[in-house]
Amino acid sequence: MTRSHKAARDGNQRLTMRLGGALVVVGVVMVAPGLVSAAAAVGGGSSPSPSATSTSAASNQTQATAPVTTPPAVSGSTSATPDETAQPVVTPTTSAPAAPASPLAAASIKCENALTKSGGYNGDLFDYWFNGPLSQGWVSLKPGVTICEDSVYVGIAAYTAPKKTYSTPQDLFDAQVATIDNTTRSVSLHADSPDCYQQIDLFFGRSVLKKIISGGELYGDRMVSRAGATPVSHNGSSPVPARQSWYNGGVAPCTTSTPTPTDSGTPTTAPPTTTTAPPTTTTAPPTSTTVTESTPTPTETNPSTLPQTGGPDGLRNIALTGLLAVNAGIGLLWWGSRPARRH
């Protein structure tokens, strides 16, 4: 082999090895991002596990933040394993702060019965104020008393009477009934009184007597004072009279010029019934025809059909190309480094 041929061969080998080395370097550079992407995919990026996909992560986050009573230790974690994220859903925390007990529940041990077993009223639990001439009353639970019942009815009623002193028969003129409970502990009552002989009664219970007659039903022990309630001052005024919850008074006999109307059938003076019905309008209002314009919905190109220029698939393709470049470079290095055959 001549010197010129040997120099040419050596130059070709050096060029081949340089080209091979360049291909190896470029291939390694191209392979590295693909290896990182593949490692991320193997580590959970493309796993179908519910805790790895973005949809499942959002779902886990929703489940973790939805229960208000979830303890702080597990309420905010969205990167936990499926077993950890399932705990708030499968076994929700039931140790929520207990709702404040109602007055009755809190007083279930210390409450006192306002209604006795015999059906009477335990007035010792109440204070009252009564002003018969003004037809006014006020009843309240005593301070610190909690009743076991949901509520207790208290009422005031005004009656017309035949005399200024107690007498019968009496007819109901006006009445008001209210309730007292552990929240609404006092009530103010008022009834309109007639401008004649009258009786005013302040009583327990919701039943109002329509008429009081001799030998008939009376309020009796339902009277607030007779049930044992304590008379007290109210708004700076002392109870009148001092220790009773009924009043008889008035300045004149009650007239009967305005008797209570009763049903006596169809009145004869009623105007004749008009039998001619107004003509029925059969013409329906014109139907408004609404012209619906069908607006064509613009067709949107599905982004999923567009070529991908990045992401895991693109990186894998680059990695494959890099591997090919590395292989080609190694081949060129081998070709350039092999010894020349002697002729």
NORCOR-V815833 format. One record per helix or strand of 2 or more residues. SS is the DSSP state (H for helix, E for strand). FROM is the first residue (numbers start at 0). TO is the last residue. Records with the same first field share a line. If there is no record, write none. Layout:
SS=FROM-TO / FROM-TO
This chain:
H=2-44 / 53-65 / 71-74 / 81-89 / 102-105 / 122-124 / 219-221 / 302-304 / 310-336
E=125-130 / 135-140 / 151-159 / 169-179 / 185-189 / 197-203 / 210-211 / 229-230 / 245-248
